[in-house]
Amino acid sequence: MKTEVFMGQTAIIASESMQQIMETARRVAQTDATVLIDGESGSGKELVARAIYHYSLRCNKPWVDVNSGAFPEHLVESELFGYEKGAFSGADSAKPGLLEVANTGVLFLDEVGELEPKLQVKLLRVLDGVPYYRLGGTRKVSVNVRVLAATNKNLKEEIAAGRFRGDLYYRLSQINIRVPPLRERPECILALAEFFLQQQNPRLRFAPEVLDLFRRYSWPGNIRELKNVVTKAGVLADHSEIRPSDLPPEIANDCPPRKAIAGGMSAAGSLEEMQRELILRVLDQTHGHQGKAADILGISRRTLYRKLKSFGVDMVFENPVPY
């Protein structure tokens, strides 16, 4: 697991897929290519964009981020492109747009799929290097901006439905990075949960049953949902560990029953018995190599040692076979 900080945000990089994404971000950062980052809401798209900025040659230049769906439609254009005094009612003075504010730096357009068609055309022209007018302006503005964009929509489906321009899609996606949802990177679930718990209450720990539920839950809200669950449990827990009863009921309800493990392990019996049998079987497969077993089980070596001690097993093999 690696921990990095991008513009004040901590990135917990525990899965192989996220390590590959961050390596791609490093390579892409050295160019001025536009990057489209797609993935479910809360999966970490903005963090990837911040990583690209962090590693880029523009890292000491302006960083401007805007959520394309956060403004009413009639305000998005004025926010992006700016306006002159008197351009509309209430425009008492001229205001530069966010594109101008980001000049020489990076503009991050979050939820770019929410842009209305008229703005998609204007944005495409800016990406092609064409100067533009502020609203109500008579003087063209030229900017040197690198654009990073993110979306939780399938833009190819949006193109087919006539809601997104194909030419803009291909201009934005010179490089395309997909951020997988949290359920596809279970290593990140436990690492992030421990990180959030340390932030909230470092004296608490997770009961093994909770970690098992975390691994099997689908996390539709991704990292935001995980942080919310851990923070709430850390605040309300009245004992030394967070237990299943401290979690929202939908987490236990959403987790499917464990399937039988190949080789004869039954899904019946208590969770502790299942854990004991699984751990001992993995240790048998690794010839007693506890570090390798911990990696396969997705837990730390310290947690494995604690579990073995609770099972009354001090050492499975006296002379583990090295890998």
Number of C-alpha atoms within 10 A of each C-alpha: 11 10 9 12 13 16 13 8 11 12 17 18 20 19 18 13 16 19 15 12 19 17 14 15 22 18 13 18 22 14 12 15 16 21 24 26 24 24 18 19 18 18 24 21 24 19 17 25 27 23 24 27 29 19 16 21 14 19 17 11 14 16 21 17 19 18 16 23 16 12 12 9 14 9 11 20 22 19 19 20 22 23 22 19 15 14 17 11 7 8 12 11 10 16 17 17 18 18 25 20 19 21 18 17 23 27 25 24 22 24 20 24 23 18 20 18 14 9 15 19 14 18 22 17 14 19 18 10 13 14 14 18 16 22 21 15 16 10 10 10 16 15 18 15 23 22 24 27 26 27 21 19 16 12 18 14 11 14 15 11 10 11 16 21 20 15 12 17 18 13 16 23 16 11 15 15 18 17 19 18 20 23 19 14 16 18 19 23 25 20 19 20 20 18 16 19 24 16 12 17 14 12 10 18 17 18 13 18 14 19 19 15 18 21 19 18 20 17 21 16 16 19 21 14 14 21 18 13 18 24 18 16 23 25 11 11 15 11 10 11 17 23 17 20 11 17 18 12 10 9 17 17 11 13 15 11 11 12 10 12 12 7 7 7 13 13 14 12 8 9 14 14 13 17 16 16 15 15 20 16 16 18 22 16 12 18 18 21 19 23 18 18 23 19 13 13 15 16 16 14 16 12 12 19 17 14 18 17 12 12 13 9 13 13 13 15 13 8 10 15 10 9 8
